[in-house]
Amino acid sequence: MIRSGSGGIDLPPFFRLSTFETIDSTNIEARKMAEAGAPEGTIIWSKRQEQGVGRRGRAWVSPEGNLYCSLLLRPACDPVSGACLSFLTSLALYDAIAPFLKPGADIKLKWPNDVLIGGKKTSGILLESKTGPDGNLDYVIVGTGINIATFPQVTDGLPATSLKKEGAFATVEQILSAYAYSFLGAYMTWKRDGFEPVRDEWLARATGLGKRITVNLSGQTLEGVFSGLDKKGALILILDTGERKLITAGEVFIVPSISDH
């Protein structure tokens, strides 16, 4: 480890930064620190990861030049409410990187927590949590990777891109600072007002809303219209039969319209 504190990076006082040159995984280190009693607001940041993990256990390639960090939270809420933090995080990432992009850049959010630029994935979010004896969350770890300098060809089944590829020349330190400020604002709003304002902001930036999508579930694929999110963050899918389905986990793909061809 290089240092603790702010490390010279502009962060709100809520945060305390632990920095590494290389690490197995920032989420693994965050879990160790959480179990050892580290306070809420602890950020673990590493320039490289050896064992980065994405959704569904997929490997997350982690060369130097991109942002890899994990944030420790202790929100003292039930697990269902805590799961909404993935939407809050993707909103924070959107607000963090948007100012660095060219005016009019096509930046959108894809359910449940992808940030897309021009339809290409630029970040990954992985939440881990532990429930305490009272049934509420003891802690939540918000793991985040942002492609700043480089990107893999495909990630989580989507084409990928980086901020540099999209014309944003920002440093890792600048993006980490912007992310911390935007996350804290969204987190305080969520703790004060609940999920509804977060949901409204997320939907205002969503891709595919009101359009036909396919959802790949375990052993099943559904197609219908993406009509919104319920109060717990589940995707509301209206099937052709008119049936309303609530999707809590799955891979979403937008069905191209005739005008897209």
C-alpha positions as CSV (number, residue, x, y, z in Angstrom):
1,M,0.0,0.0,0.0
2,I,1.3,3.5,-0.8
3,R,-0.8,5.7,1.5
4,S,-4.0,6.3,3.3
5,G,-5.9,9.6,3.6
6,S,-6.8,11.6,0.5
7,G,-3.4,11.0,-1.2
8,G,-3.5,14.5,-2.6
9,I,-6.7,13.7,-4.6
10,D,-9.6,16.1,-4.1
11,L,-12.2,14.1,-2.1
12,P,-15.0,15.1,0.2
13,P,-14.3,14.7,3.9
14,F,-16.7,11.7,4.0
15,F,-14.0,9.5,2.2
16,R,-10.8,8.0,3.3
17,L,-8.5,6.6,0.6
18,S,-6.2,3.6,0.7
19,T,-4.1,3.3,-2.5
20,F,-2.2,0.4,-4.0
21,E,0.1,0.0,-6.9
22,T,-1.3,-3.5,-7.6
23,I,-3.7,-5.8,-5.8
24,D,-5.6,-9.0,-6.2
25,S,-9.0,-7.2,-6.2
26,T,-10.1,-4.0,-4.6
27,N,-13.3,-5.7,-3.5
28,I,-11.4,-8.5,-1.7
29,E,-9.4,-5.8,0.1
30,A,-12.5,-3.9,0.9
31,R,-14.1,-7.0,2.4
32,K,-11.1,-7.6,4.6
33,M,-11.2,-4.0,5.8
34,A,-14.9,-4.1,6.4
35,E,-14.6,-7.2,8.6
36,A,-11.8,-5.4,10.5
37,G,-14.2,-2.6,11.3
38,A,-13.1,0.0,8.7
39,P,-15.5,3.0,8.6
40,E,-18.1,3.9,6.0
41,G,-16.5,6.0,3.2
42,T,-13.3,3.9,3.0
43,I,-12.2,3.8,-0.7
44,I,-9.7,1.2,-1.9
45,W,-8.0,2.2,-5.2
46,S,-5.4,0.3,-7.1
47,K,-3.6,1.1,-10.3
48,R,-3.9,-2.5,-11.4
49,Q,-5.8,-5.6,-10.3
50,E,-4.7,-9.2,-10.7
51,Q,-8.0,-10.9,-10.0
52,G,-10.7,-8.3,-11.0
53,V,-14.2,-9.7,-11.3
54,G,-17.3,-8.5,-13.1
55,R,-20.9,-9.6,-12.9
56,R,-21.7,-13.3,-12.7
57,G,-18.0,-14.0,-11.8
58,R,-16.6,-12.9,-15.2
59,A,-13.0,-11.8,-15.2
60,W,-12.5,-8.0,-15.4
61,V,-9.3,-7.2,-17.3
62,S,-7.5,-4.6,-15.2
63,P,-4.4,-3.0,-16.9
64,E,-2.9,0.3,-15.6
65,G,-4.5,3.5,-16.8
66,N,-8.1,2.7,-15.9
67,L,-9.9,3.3,-12.6
68,Y,-10.4,0.3,-10.2
69,C,-11.9,1.1,-6.8
70,S,-14.2,-0.2,-4.1
71,L,-16.2,1.9,-1.7
72,L,-17.2,0.6,1.7
73,L,-20.7,1.7,2.9
74,R,-22.6,0.9,6.1
75,P,-26.1,2.1,5.1
76,A,-28.0,0.3,8.0
77,C,-30.8,-0.7,5.7
78,D,-32.4,-4.0,4.6
79,P,-30.9,-6.0,1.7
80,V,-33.7,-5.1,-0.8
81,S,-33.1,-1.4,-0.2
82,G,-29.4,-1.9,-0.4
83,A,-29.7,-3.5,-3.8
84,C,-30.9,-0.1,-5.1
85,L,-27.3,1.2,-4.6
86,S,-26.4,-0.2,-8.0
87,F,-28.7,2.4,-9.7
88,L,-27.3,5.1,-7.5
89,T,-23.7,4.1,-8.5
90,S,-24.4,4.1,-12.2
91,L,-26.0,7.5,-11.8
92,A,-22.9,8.8,-10.0
93,L,-20.7,7.4,-12.8
94,Y,-22.8,9.0,-15.4
95,D,-22.5,12.4,-13.7
96,A,-18.8,11.9,-13.1
97,I,-17.8,11.2,-16.7
98,A,-20.3,13.3,-18.6
99,P,-18.5,16.6,-18.1
100,F,-15.3,15.2,-19.6
101,L,-17.0,14.1,-22.8
102,K,-17.7,16.2,-25.9
103,P,-21.0,18.1,-25.9
104,G,-23.8,16.0,-27.2
105,A,-22.1,12.7,-26.4
106,D,-24.5,9.7,-26.5
107,I,-24.2,8.6,-22.8
108,K,-26.9,6.4,-21.4
109,L,-27.6,4.0,-18.6
110,K,-28.6,0.4,-19.2
111,W,-30.4,-1.8,-16.7
112,P,-29.3,-2.7,-14.2
113,N,-26.1,-0.7,-13.9
114,D,-24.2,-0.3,-17.1
115,V,-22.9,3.1,-18.4
116,L,-22.8,3.2,-22.2
117,I,-21.2,5.7,-24.5
118,G,-22.5,5.4,-28.1
119,G,-24.0,2.0,-27.1
120,K,-20.6,0.7,-25.8
121,K,-19.9,-0.2,-22.2
122,T,-17.4,1.9,-20.4
123,S,-17.7,0.8,-16.8
124,G,-18.6,-2.1,-14.5
125,I,-20.2,-2.2,-11.1
126,L,-20.1,-5.1,-8.7
127,L,-21.9,-4.9,-5.3
128,E,-21.1,-7.3,-2.4
129,S,-22.8,-7.2,1.0
130,K,-23.0,-8.9,4.4
131,T,-26.2,-9.0,6.5
132,G,-25.9,-8.5,10.2
133,P,-27.8,-10.4,13.0
134,D,-30.6,-7.9,12.9
135,G,-31.4,-8.6,9.3
136,N,-30.0,-5.3,8.1
137,L,-26.9,-4.9,6.1
138,D,-23.7,-4.8,8.1
139,Y,-21.9,-3.4,5.1
140,V,-22.0,-3.0,1.3
141,I,-19.0,-2.9,-1.0
142,V,-19.4,-1.0,-4.2
143,G,-16.8,-2.2,-6.7
144,T,-16.3,0.0,-9.8
145,G,-14.1,-0.2,-12.9
146,I,-14.0,2.6,-15.5
147,N,-12.3,2.2,-18.8
148,I,-10.3,5.4,-19.1
149,A,-7.2,4.7,-21.2
150,T,-7.9,1.2,-22.6
151,F,-10.8,-1.2,-23.0
152,P,-11.4,-4.9,-23.9
153,Q,-13.1,-5.7,-27.2
154,V,-16.2,-7.1,-25.5
155,T,-17.3,-7.1,-21.8
156,D,-20.4,-8.7,-20.4
157,G,-21.6,-9.5,-23.9
158,L,-21.4,-5.8,-25.0
159,P,-18.9,-4.0,-27.2
160,A,-16.7,-1.8,-25.0
161,T,-15.1,1.6,-25.2
162,S,-13.0,4.0,-23.1
163,L,-13.1,7.6,-22.2
164,K,-10.0,8.2,-24.3
165,K,-11.5,6.5,-27.3
166,E,-14.6,8.8,-26.9
167,G,-12.4,11.9,-26.8
168,A,-12.3,12.5,-23.1
169,F,-8.7,13.1,-21.9
170,A,-9.1,12.8,-18.1
171,T,-6.7,11.3,-15.6
172,V,-7.6,8.4,-13.3
173,E,-7.3,10.9,-10.4
174,Q,-9.7,13.3,-12.0
175,I,-12.3,10.6,-12.6
176,L,-11.9,9.2,-9.0
177,S,-12.5,12.7,-7.6
178,A,-15.5,13.4,-9.8
179,Y,-17.0,10.0,-9.0
180,A,-16.5,10.5,-5.2
181,Y,-18.3,13.9,-5.3
182,S,-21.2,12.7,-7.5
183,F,-21.6,9.5,-5.5
184,L,-21.8,11.3,-2.2
185,G,-24.4,13.7,-3.4
186,A,-26.6,10.8,-4.7
187,Y,-26.0,8.7,-1.6
188,M,-27.1,11.6,0.7
189,T,-30.2,12.1,-1.4
190,W,-31.0,8.3,-1.2
191,K,-30.6,8.2,2.5
192,R,-32.8,11.3,3.0
193,D,-35.5,10.7,0.3
194,G,-35.3,7.0,-0.5
195,F,-35.1,5.3,-3.9
196,E,-37.8,7.3,-5.8
197,P,-35.7,10.4,-6.8
198,V,-32.8,8.1,-7.7
199,R,-35.2,6.0,-9.9
200,D,-36.5,9.1,-11.6
201,E,-33.0,10.4,-12.4
202,W,-32.0,6.9,-13.6
203,L,-35.0,6.6,-15.9
204,A,-34.3,10.0,-17.4
205,R,-30.9,8.7,-18.6
206,A,-32.0,5.2,-19.5
207,T,-31.6,3.5,-22.8
208,G,-34.4,1.4,-24.2
209,L,-37.2,2.9,-22.1
210,G,-40.4,2.5,-24.0
211,K,-38.8,0.2,-26.6
212,R,-38.8,-3.5,-27.3
213,I,-36.1,-5.4,-25.4
214,T,-35.1,-9.0,-24.9
215,V,-34.2,-10.2,-21.4
216,N,-32.1,-13.4,-21.1
217,L,-32.9,-15.2,-17.9
218,S,-31.6,-18.4,-16.5
219,G,-33.0,-20.9,-19.1
220,Q,-35.5,-18.5,-20.6
221,T,-35.6,-15.5,-22.9
222,L,-38.4,-12.9,-22.7
223,E,-39.3,-10.1,-25.2
224,G,-41.5,-7.1,-24.5
225,V,-41.5,-3.4,-23.9
226,F,-39.3,-1.8,-21.2
227,S,-41.9,0.4,-19.4
228,G,-40.0,1.4,-16.2
229,L,-38.7,0.4,-12.8
230,D,-40.8,-0.6,-9.8
231,K,-40.2,0.9,-6.4
232,K,-37.5,-1.7,-5.7
233,G,-35.6,-1.3,-9.0
234,A,-37.0,-4.3,-10.8
235,L,-37.4,-3.8,-14.6
236,I,-41.0,-3.7,-15.7
237,L,-41.5,-5.7,-18.9
238,I,-44.8,-5.6,-20.7
239,L,-45.2,-8.8,-22.8
240,D,-47.1,-8.9,-26.1
241,T,-49.9,-10.6,-24.2
242,G,-50.2,-7.6,-22.0
243,E,-48.8,-9.4,-19.0
244,R,-46.6,-7.4,-16.7
245,K,-43.4,-9.1,-15.6
246,L,-40.9,-7.8,-13.0
247,I,-37.3,-8.7,-13.8
248,T,-34.9,-8.6,-10.9
249,A,-31.9,-10.3,-12.6
250,G,-31.1,-10.8,-16.3
251,E,-29.2,-9.6,-19.3
252,V,-31.0,-6.9,-21.3
253,F,-30.6,-6.3,-25.1
254,I,-32.5,-3.7,-27.1
255,V,-34.3,-5.1,-30.1
256,P,-33.3,-3.0,-33.2
257,S,-36.3,-1.3,-34.9
258,I,-36.7,-1.2,-38.7
259,S,-35.5,2.4,-38.7
260,D,-32.2,1.3,-37.1
261,H,-31.3,-0.8,-40.2
